[in-house]
Amino acid sequence: MNGKLIFFIAILLAASGVFSAPVALVAGLIFGLVFVAHPYGEESRALSRLLLQASVVGLGFGMNLAEVVHAGRGGFAYTAISISFATGLGLLLGLWFRVARKSSFLITMGTAICGGSAIAALSPVIEADDNAIAVAMGTVFALNSVALLLFPAIGHALQLSQTQFGLWAALAIHDTSSVVGASAKYGPQALAIGTTVKLARALWIVPISLLTASLVKNKASSKAKIRFPWFILLFCVAAAIKSYLPAGQALYAELYALGKTGLVVTLFLIGTGLSRSTLRQVGVRPLLQGILLWLIVGTASLLAIRAGWIAL
């Protein structure tokens, strides 16, 4: 079986829902490592960038702004503190481990905000290449898989209440899907709190993306062409439509599902761009940055919740 056929079969599996997001990324990585010459390298890179932006817009149809504001006011303040702490610490760790600047930034923001969605939103803003995106996505999704299995066990061992666990999951797990999965295993109240606080955390994609775009423009030379991240504006429009025009809920659910499917396919495409030569250049430093940042954020938020400093 040649590389082209395997490539198309894998895309079909990702688009059909057979592959989950982590599996799609792993499948892409395996493809990139096995086939030295990518049969559709340039096309894959171009499609992945376009699909990233379209997927972010689709994910906006899964956000209810009114519900997040109502149920997550306290959580919004905690997420602001958590994001500020994680951002500063993550960038420092990136410098310490000497991780490439764009990879370090994406790993940091993926941990601080909401995993793959934050990486998908910010990577076009900073014009990250496929290698930087793949390293960041790989780090985040690997830790997501661990969290999905580990967090409920830790919560039960420490006898956390459902409220405490939902808040901890929302503050310490990267992706919304993993927060929902871990919280659902813990109980219905944990699921409700985890989802609403996580959505409040995800809202920070918008101001941080716009701030990042502004900083990139200010640092650019006069000849540089800076593109306004229109997909972020469309993300806001999608979230507002979902929140204030309830008549189209069935359509919004379909668009949100398409966004999630698009992100899964994108992950496969991005993974295929990571070759053996690239891995040799990257090394283990980005992974160490992501692991250490996640451990510190997760432990600090857990201790703060247990001590009563963070509560709803």
N, C-alpha and C positions, 0 to 999 in steps of 0.2 A: 504494500500500500504506500503510495507516494505522499509527499508532504502536502500537496495541494488538496488532495482528497481528504486527508485527516483534518486539515485546516477548516474546510467547509463543514465537515461532519461535526466538529467541535463547536463551531458557531451555531449550527442548528440545535445542538444539545443545550447550549447556553440560552438561546432564544426561546426554546420550548419549555424551559423551567426544570429540565432534568438536572442541570448544574445549579448548585447554589453559588452565591458570590465567592466564598472562599475556594470552592471546588473549581470554579471557572478560572480563578486566578492561578491556582496550582496547575490546572491543565494547560494554561497558557505558558506558564513557566517551564513545564516539562517539554512542551513543543519547542520553545525557544532554545532549550538546552540540548535537545536531541538533534534538531535540524540546524546544522551550522549555517546554512544559507536559507533565510526566510523567503518563501516563494512569493510573498506579497508584502514585502517590508515597507515600502513607501506608501502603498495603498492602505495598509493596516494602520500606520501612524496617522495618516490624514483622517481616516474614518474614526479612529479612537478619539481624536480631539473634538470632532463634530458631535459624536455620540455622547461624550462626556457632558457637553453643554446642554444638549437636548434632554439628557437624563436628569440633570439638575432641575430643569424647568418642570419636567414631569413629576419629580419628587415634591415640588411645591404644592401640587394638588392633594397631597396627603397631610397637609398641615392646616389645622384650625386655629387661627390666630386668636379668636375670642375665647376659645376654650383654654388655650395656653395662658393667656393673660389672667383669666379668672382663677384657674386652678394652680397656676405656677408662679404667683407673685413673689412669694418667699423664695421659691426655687430659682427664680430669675436672678435675684440678688446673689444667691449662693453660686450660681453658675458664673456670674460676672467675676466674683472673687476667684473661683476655681480656674476660669479661663486665663485670668491675669497671672495667677501663680504658675500654671502649667506652661504658659507661653514664655515667661521669663526663664523658668527653669529649663525648659526644653531647648531654647536657643543657647543657653549657657552649656548644657550638656553636649549640644552639637559642636560647639567650639572646643570643648574639652576633648571629645572623641575625634575631632578634626573631620567631621562629616561634611560633604559638599553642601554649600550654602542652601541651594534650592531643596535638596533632599531633606536637610535638617529642618527647614521651615515647614515643609509639608508633613513630616512626621510629627513635628511639634503641634501644628494646627489640627492635624487629624486626631491627636490625643486630646487636645484642649477643647475642641468643639464637638465634632460628631463624625469622626472616622472617615470612611470613604466619601461621604457627601461633601465634607469640608475639603478634602484633597481634590475631588472632582471640580469643586467650585473655584478653588484658588490656583490650581495648576495652570489654567489658561491665563489667569491674571498675571502670574509671574513668568509666563512663557517657559514652564518647565518641560524638559524633554521626556520621552517615554521612559528612559532609564530612571530618572528621578521619581517619576510617578510610580513606576513598578516597585521600586525599593520602598517607597512610603506606603503604598497599598499593601505590599507583602507583609511589612512589619505590622501594620494596623490589623489586617485580617487574621494574621497568625495569633495575635494577642486576643482578638475578639473570640476566636474559637476556644482559646484557653479559658477566657472569662465566662463564656456560656456554660462551661462545665464546672468551673471552680467556684464561682460566686455563690450559687445556691448552697453548696456544701459548706462553705465558710459561714454563710448566714445562719444556717441551722446549727452549726457547731458553736457559734457565739450567741445563739438564741436571740437574734435580732428580730424585732417586730416587723410586720409587713411594711409599715410606714418607713421604718429605718432602712430596710433592705431596698425598697423602691427608690428611696432618695440616694442611697449609696450606689446602686446600679446606674442610675441616671447620671451621676457625677463622675463615675470611675470607669464605665464601659464605653468604648469608642462609638460603635454604630447603633442606631436606633433599633435595628432588627435584633441585635444581640441583647440590648436592654430589654426589649419586649419579651424575647425568649427566656432570659434568665428570670425576669420578674414574674412571668406567667407560671413558671415552675414553682415559684415561692408562694403565690396566692393572688386572689383577685384584687385586694387592696394594694398590694405591692405593684401589681400590673398597672393600676390606674395612676398611682403616684409616679412610678417610673416612667410611664409614657408621657404624662403631662410635663414633668420637669425636664425630661429629655428633649421634648419639643421646644421648651423655653431655651434650652441650651443650644439647640440647632438654629434658633433664630439669629444667633450671633454670626452665622455665616454672612449675612447681608452687610452689616456695618464693617466687619473685618475685611471682607472682600473689597468693599469700596475704599476703605482706608488703605489697604494694600495697593490697590490700583493707583491711588493718589501718590503714595510714596514711590512706587515704581516710576511714575511719570516725573516726579520731582528729581529723581536720581538719574533719569535718562539724559542722554545728550540731546542737543537741539535737533539732530538728524534722526533720532529714534522715532519710530511710529508707535504710538501708544493707542491701543484699541480700548474703547470703553466696554466694560463687561456687560453687554446688553442682556446676556442670559441671566444675570443676577436680577436685573429689573424685571425680566419676565418671570423669574422665580417668585418675586414679590407679588406680581400681578396674579400668578396662579394661586398663591396662598390666600390672597384677598378674595378671589373669585370663589375658592373653596369655602371660605368662611362666611361670606355675606350673600352668596347666591345659592341657597340650598336646593333649588329645584333640580339642579343637574348632578346630584350626588352619584348617581350610577355612572355617569360619564366621567366624573372626577376620579372615581375608583379605578376606572379603566385606564385613565391617563397616568395615575399614580403607579398602577401595575406596569404600564409600559415604561415608566421611568425606572422602576426597579429592574425590569428585564433589560432595558438598555444599559444600565450600569453593570449588570452581570456580563453582558456581551462585551462591554468596554473593558472590563477586567481581564477577560480572556485575550482581547487584542493587545492590551498593554503588556500582559504577561509574556506574550510571544516575542515582544521586542527585547526581552532581557536574555542576552546570550551568555555563553560560558566566559567569553572574553570580558564582558561587562562585569560579571560577577567577580572575576579575578581583580578587576579594578576597584570594585565597591568594597569588598571585604566584609567583615562582621561589624564594623563600627556603627553603621546606621541601626542595625538590629540592637546593639547594646544601648544606643541612645534611646530607642523606643521602649525597650524593656525596663531600663532604669527609670525613665520618666513615668511610665505607667505604674510601676511598683510604688514610687514615691507618692504620686497623685492618689492612687487607690488606698494606700495605707494612711495617708494624711486625712483623706475624707472620711475613712472608716473611724479613725480615732476621734475626729471632730464630732461625728454623729453619735458615737458611743458616749462621749463626754457631755453631750447635750448642747454643744456650741452650734450645731446645725440641726434644725428641727422644723417640722411643718405643723 
